[in-house]
């Protein structure tokens, strides 16, 4: 197993999700993890955790690392690009997990050709994330495999040759956890209105979601077949599904996802 020296600019939740997964799977040693965090309070907390080498500003030391992960908010990138451009080295790889900033823009801004762009989602915090990624033309297959191996430590990864599809990924799996939480919240609220205490309604819904997920993953049936297996003719489930169809639930959900894709494309321009 190869080991890399990794610098992470922006040690927030997603940056640290990546860092902790790298360490957990022995892909990066703590002493080879360089964390740049400008928030003084968070930087101090990371020092106390001994999460890696922690500093609050970009320095020439960053040039000693194999991979630089850009994990800042997109609106914060302009404030650090000049500092980074001054210290980045020709052979270093750059992995951006910033939403909405294209590979081309990062290359031109940093004057550096070795860029990979990824879109993870929040379950990466538990090592169960879904990440899609694309790469600049100058990235070699060997380099791509190394980055893919790192990303896989946070869950699952898929490579997309067409970078423009990352806007769709942002809308589907990047924002997807929020859609799921939204549906779970609505179901729990329905349970409360039917007379359950919130804790009981929450238990009923969460365990149902968990079990249903495992059925999807393990049953050799299509989603339509799984729905049919629950929805008896003239029964309770059929009554609910009919109401969902009358309210255009599926259509509204899909249109919401399309709206997220449109917004992702707007932000990337």
N, C-alpha and C positions, 0 to 999 in steps of 0.2 A: 504494500500500500504506500503510495507516495504521500509526502507531507508538503504542505505549502506554508509560506509566511504570508499572512493576510492582514491588510489594513482596512478597517471599516470606518468610513467617514459618516458619522451620525449613528450613535449607539442607542437609538430608541428601541421600541418594541421589536420591529422587524429586523433591524440590524443585529440586535442581541439574540433573536430567535435563530438567525443564521449562525452567529458566533457560538452559541451553546450547542447547536447540532454538530458543528465542525469538531468541537472539543469532545463531545460525547462519543463520536464515532472515530476518534483518534486521527482525524484528517489534519488537524492543526493543533499544535501544542500551545498551552496558555502563554508561554514566553514568546511565541511567534505570532501572537495576536495583538495587533496595534489598534487601539480604539481612540478615535478623535471625537470628543463630545464637548461642545461649547457650553452647554448648560452646566454651570458650576456644581449645582446640587446633585445632578445625575452623575457627573464625572466623579464626584467624591464617593457616591454610593458604589460606583463600579470599582473604585480603588479599594474600598472596604471589602467588597466581594472577591477581590483579587481575580477579576474576570480577564485580565490581560494587562498589557502596558497601556496606561490611560494618560492622554494629554488633552488639552483643550484647544490647541491650534494646529493647523497644518504646518509641518516642518520638513526640512530636507531629509529627515529620517525615514519618511514615507517612501523614499526612493529605494530603500533596502528590501522592500517586500515584493513578493511575486504577483500578488493580486490586490487591487484596490477596489473595495465595494463602496459604491455611492448609495448611501441609504438616508439621504436628507430629503426634506420636502422639496418638490420641484421649484417652488418659489424661492428657496434658499440657495439653489445652485448658482445663480449669477454672482452671489456674494463671495463664493469660494473658488470660482473657476480660475481666476487669475493666479491665486496662490498655488493651486494645484498644478496649473500649466507650468509654473516655474520650477517645480520639483519632480514632476513625473519623468520616469526614465523610459527609453525606447522599447525595452523588452517587457515592460510591465503590462499585465492584463487589467482591464477595467470592466467591472461588472456593475451595471446600473440597475437598481430596483426602484428608481424614481419613476413615478407614473407620468406618462404624457410627454416625455422628452425623448426624441428619436435618436437612433444610433448616429445618423448623419450629423445631427446638431451637436452631439457630444464630441464626435470626432473633430468637427470644425472648431468647436469652442476650445477644446483642450489641445488641438493640433497633435492628435494621437490616434493611430489607426486601429489599435487592438481593443475593440469595445464589444461587449456582449450586453444585451438588454434583456431583463427578465421581469415578469409580472407574477409575484407570489400572492398568496392570500393569508389571512390571519391564522388559520389552523396550523401554519408553519410554527406558531408559538408552541405547539404540542408535538411537533415532528410529524404532523399529518397534513401538511400543506399541499397545494396544487400549484405548480409553477410552470409557466410556459416561457421559453426564451428564444431569442434570435441573435445572430452574430454578424459582425462586419465581415466583409469578404477577405480581409487579411488574417483572420483568425484561422489557425490550422486545425486539422481534425484532432490532433493530440491535445492542443490547448482546449478545444471544445469539450473533449472527454473529461478533462480535469475539472472544468467548471461544472459540467453535468453531474459528476460524482459528488461535488460539494453540494449542489442544489438538491440532489436526491436524498441527502442526509436530513433535509427538512420535510420530507414527504415524497412526492412524486414529481417528476419533471418531464416535459415534452418539448422537443425542439421544433420550431416553426421556421421554415425557409423564408416565408413571406412575413416580414416584420409588420406589415399593416394589419395582420390578423391579431396582433397584440391588443389592438383597441377592442376587438371582439372578446378576447380573453379577459380584458379588464372588466367588461360588462358581464361576462358569464361566470367565471370562477373568481376573479378578483373581487368583485362586488357581491358575488353569490352568497357568501355567509350571511350578509345583512338580509337578503331575501328570505333565507331559511329562518333566521331569528324572527323576522317579521311574521312569518306564518305560525311559528311556534307560539309567539306572543298572542296572536289572534286566537289560537286554539285554547290557550290557557285562560284567556279572558272569557271565552265561551263557557268553559268549565265553571268559572266563578259565577257567571250569570245563571248557570243551571243549579247552583247551590253548593258547590265544593269550596272548601278553604283553598287559598292560593297554593299552599304547599302540596295539597293532595292533587289539585288540578295539574300543577307543574310536574309532579311525579308521573301521573297518568300519561301526559303528553310526551315528556322527554323519553320515557321508556318505550313508548309506542314508536317514536321517531328512531330510536336506537335499534329496536328490533326490526323495523321496516327497512332500515338501511342494510342490515345484515341479510335480510331476505333478497333485496335487490342484488347484492353482491354474490349470493350463494345459490339462489334458486335458478334452475335452468328454464326460466320462463321470461317472456317479454313483460314490459310494464303493463301493457294492455291485459295480458293474461293474469298478472298479479292483481290488477284492479278487479277483473271479472271474478276472481276467486273470493274476493271479499264482498262484492256487490251482488247479492242475491236478487233475483227478479222480484220486484214489488217490495223489497225490504228497506231497511233503514239507510244503508249506505247508498242505495240507488236514489233515495229521496234527497240525500245531501248532494250527490253528484249532479242530479238534475238541477238543483238550485244553483250550484256553481256554474253550470253551463248557461243557465238563464242570465246570470250576472256577468257572463263573459270573463270568468276568472282566469282561464288559461290565456285568452287573448290579451287581457289587461297585463298579465304577468309578462308575456312575451313583448308587448309594446313597451313596458317599463325597461326591459333588458335592452331593447333597441334604442331607447332614449339614453341609456347609460353609454352604449357604444357611440352614439352621435356625440355625446359630451366628451368622451375620451378622445375622439378624433379632433374635436374643436380645441381641446387643451394641448394636443400635440403639434398644433400649427404655430 
